[in-house]
Amino acid sequence: MINLRKFVAATSVMLAVIAVAPASQAADAYPTQPIRLLVPFPPGGGTDTMARFVANALTDKFKWNIIVENRPGAGGTVGMGILARSAPNGYNIALGQTSNLSINPYLYDNISYDVAKDFAPVVSIASQPMVLVVRSDQPYKSVAELVQYAKANPGKLTVGNAGTGTVGDIAGRFFASEAGIEVLNVPYKGAAPAMNDLLGGQVDAFFASTPAAISQLKNSKINMLAITTLEPIPQLPNVPPLAETLPGFEAASKTGILTPAGTPKGIIEVLNKQINEVLKTQDLREKIMEEGNVVLGGTTKEFNELISNDSAKWSKIIKDGNISIK
């Protein structure tokens, strides 16, 4: 007579093996069709350029067929909403960044996705810090002198940024809060008009992206007072970290690959492994760094923690500053 308990146990094991086998086999064969890489911003911008760098590197090294699809709108929330509603089969991925993962969910009244519930982080790609830039004809030649000036002239220091809700905007507010100063934040529609108004004397300071700052590296009309990384970066070795004046200060736009929640773990592991592989290649690293980035990479857990930590930091700044976009 068959022992019923042993029969049930054996049957359960067999069913578990059968259930896992297709997912495992799918991961072993992955990818077998084109992968759609969503970019939640228009063509030609920094996020789009980064996505195409990574896509081309994966195609060159592993012969993957990756189709980059731009779906801009509402600060990146449109594209990320599309990812949240896409099939979790490994063939829908997106290049997310700090603005749409850790800022916009706390900035917009209505947003079509929940970062923690709707996405599965795969791997971080890069971190792009901001640079605090001022005109060279101003009396403040360091962050300490700028802070001293702002304290002596409350509300008079104007700080430009590339747009409300951008990392530069929130970083500027973070800086004012940490320094204990009152400033007037001035949003622009992009980095170029903000830099032009800085040079023209319409604003006193500008939290610029590293590409915007690097483009002015030989311009004697500006001074780069600080960078928002904890350590200097190779592209701007003579620009000191803002953390030297405000200990622990760090603000950057971090990018990474995500899939819809529910994507098989085995496929996520394949994506993580292969993307980490291409991030180690000299060609891709040089391209990413030329855009003013620090190359990251790492585990899915590390990327998930990065998003979580950034969300905690930026949400507090947004709440304390009573910032919102209707």
C-alpha positions, 0 to 999 in steps of 0.5 A: 500500500502506498504511503499517502504522506510520502506520495503527496510529498513526492507529487508536490516536489514533482509539481514544483519542478515542473512549474520552475522548469519553463521559467528556467528554460526561458532564462537559459534561452533568453533573449529569443526576440527583440527587447524593447528599451523604453526611454521616458524622454525625447531623442537626443537628450542625456537619457536617450544617449545613455540608453543607446550606448548600452543597447549598442554595447549589448548588441555588439557583445551578445548580438541582442536585438534591442529596439530603443523606443522614446516615450516622453512626457510629464517629466518621464512619468509617461514612459515609466507608466507604459513600462508598468503596464507592459508584459513582464516577460523580459522583453520590456525594459526601461532606463529609469532615472532619479527624477521619475523613480525618486522625485516625481512620485512625490512631486506630481499629484497624480502618477500612473505607477508605484515604483515599489510595486510596479517595477523590478530593478535590474541594475544601476547604470550611472550617476550624473552629479550636478555642478554649482556654477557662478560667474567669475566676476562675483565676489564669492570664490568658494562655497563658504563665501557664497553661503556667507554672502547669502546669509548676509543678503537673505532671499537675494541670491538667485539660483537657476536650474533646468526646470521645476522638479529636475534634480538640479532644482531639488539639489538647489533646495537641498543645498539651501536647506543644508546651508541654512540660507534663503535663496530664490530658485529660478526654473528654466526650460532646460540647461542652455537658457539657464547657463545663458542667463547666468552668463548674462547676469540674470541669475547668480548661481546655477546647479548645472548637469555635468555635461552642461558644466563640462561644455563651459570648462574653458569659459573664463566667465564662470567658476565651478565652485563645487560638485555634488559627489562625495569625491572629485570626478576624473572629468572635473578633477579640480572641482571640489565636492560640496561635501567638503563644506556641507559634510555628507552632501550628495545629489545626483541623477542616477540611471538604471534598467528596470522591468515590470514587476513579475518578470521571471527572476532568471531573466532579471539575473541574465539582464543583470549579468550581461549589462554588468559585463558591458559596463566593464568594457573600456569603450562603453565606460569611456562613452558614459564618462564623456557625458559627465557620469560615474559608471555604477553597475552592481546587483539588483539589490544594490539598485533597489536600495539606491532607489529606496534611499534616494526616495527617502531623501528627495521626498523629505526635501519635497515635503519640507519645501512644499513643492508640487506640480499639479 
